[in-house]
Amino acid sequence: MSNSIEETGRRQGLKSSFAKGYNLSQKILLLESIHPSAETLLNEAGFDVDIESTSFSEGDLQKKLANYSVVGIRSKTQMTE
C-alpha cells in the first residue's frame, strides 16, 4: 500500500511542477512515438495532449503547430524558426 501512496505523492509533485507557469488549457503535441508515460503524466497534470506516431514534413508541421502551444519531439523531427 505504501507504494501506491508514494506513487500518488510523486504524481502530485509532478502535477504541480508541470503546472507552474503554464496555462493548463494549452494543447501539447507529442511526435514520433514518445513514451506513453509522457502522455499519462501530462494528462494527469491537466494538459490536453495529442500523440502522433510519425514525424511531419516542415510544411505539414507548421500547419499542425498552429493548434498547439507545446511540441515534444525526438531526433527525426527537425524544427527551424
Summary of the structure (lengths in Angstrom):
residues: 81
radius of gyration: 14.6
end to end distance: 48.8
largest distance: 49.8
contacts: 190
relative contact order: 0.21
helix: 43%
strand: 14%
